[in-house]
């Protein structure tokens, strides 16, 4: 490791890969805006209490994974580990607390101090949405359907949607009693983290991915049966809407998601290309307290990891977005020709063409090699003689044919020929 390599868990993203990232982002903007969502950009760091208050102090993200530091004034700041808390902080400055619905989407880098692995970096990137201010089963269903629409739009049409309900606050006590009585009998066979979770937050056990705990969790009682009729009816309406919209899903009563703010509907999306235990997207309905508010604000949303989406597309052998092809390569022999080519390049670029040219003195052969490497459709050749005659030589790089064109007609000729 040297100062010239990126830190572990981060990566440089060059043009070939960046095109795939832009494809994910531009498709998200197109799909989400069709549902009435607008883009929101928040800072990549927030005051630490934004995440402590929003995510819950007992979550592993807050306890183990946040990058936290102090500013010059001694205030604790944290690089954002997820998008929702920052979005809610931003929306607290709007009239959303008065019941006005806000539909926003975002994309950008997030930061967690996890062990790097395939599709999981310390600086990773998410695309997400939040629908804040209203609570209704059909809003939840539309959110899931929008995620399904987005994944299909980027070529991932065979992902598995897993859904469940977390109920509401009054459902927690009887459900936790069932779980506590069951796990107490098996605690000595479970991992150290789950033993801690048993004391701090029993729900976190259901999110454990350790094999020795998985078998025990699989036989846990169905706590959803202890929920109120109102909570069950809410979830039933979500499922009915998904059926109507032809969004395939599986119900898994062990799905709780890893954050404390979830209520009612929760969901994850997995794909066999990454293994059944690795989610490519997830979200659900939540309640978060905004600063100064006595009642929590309702919302529903999801986030999907860009790195994982790209891995799935690769596993599906989907073609990457095409590289923009150079339209014209300008070759100039001598300083006057190079200067004239700069003016021609500006004119062609204003017409929307991709233009490359040689800006330093090089031989004709070297410049032709550059034209060939660029993949340009046409090359324009000019030297002192051509400038004196008021013409340029336009060469078709595919068949090698070439034609002389008057300088005054050059831009129109090239534009019509492309």
Protein Blocks (a to p, Z undefined) as FASTA:
>chain_A
ZZkbccehiacddfklmmmmmmmmmmmmmmmmmnopacddddfbdcfklmmmmnopkbmk
lmmmpccdddfkopacdddfbfklmmmmmmmmmcklnopacdddddddddddddddehia
fbdcddddddehiacfklmmmmmmmmmmmmmmnopakbccddddebjfklmmmmmmmmmm
mmmmmmmmpcfklmmmmmmommlmmmpcbfklmmmmmmpccfklmpcfklmmmmmmmmmm
mmmnopacdddfkbnbjafkbghjadddddfklojklcfbdcdddddddehiabdcdddd
ddddfklmmmmmmmnopacddddddfbdcddedjklmmmmmmmmmmmmmnopacdddfbd
cdfklmmmmmmmnopabdcdddfklmmnopacdddfknopacdddfklmmmmmmmmZZ
